[in-house]
Amino acid sequence: GCGQQSAEELFVAGEAAAADPATADQAVAHFTAFIERFGQSPKAPEALRKLAGLAQQQGKMQEAIGYYERVLAEYPASEHGDEAQFMIAFIYEEHIRDLEQARRAYQRVIENYPDSELAASARHLLPNVGRAPQEWVQFQDEVAAP
């Protein structure tokens, strides 16, 4: 079972299972075990990201946000912080349609990761949170117009 596997074996097993939607539940089990047993591993934030991605695939958006929030709370120095914060904003906007939370989360990307490429994206997205995609296309056309 999972009991004797090394950190590397558990992570690799999780990645293998994550590659196929049919074995997504096994992937979740592997990555969850990885975090429980190897929470100090440099790969732990990556495992949380994988869990967030799997939750998104399964339509469990609130759960995905929970995993991204754990990256921020438990691994504040992680190189994945900006991405986690950005994905929280994106999920709130696109899937949960909680525009207030989305705005707050984009704002945090800008404040906490000012030099990140994602902060640049967040600056563009923030004023347009809640706009219908159709309006967004028109807006981009206006911006692109000479």
Secondary structure, DSSP 8 states (H G I E B T S, - for coil): -GGG--HHHHHHHHHHHHTSGGGHHHHHHHHHHHHHH-TTSTTHHHHHHHHHHHHHHTT-HHHHHHHHHHHHHH-TT-TTHHHHHHHHHHHIIIII--HHHHHHHHHHHHHH-TTSHHHHHHHHHGGGTT--HHHHHHHHHHHH--
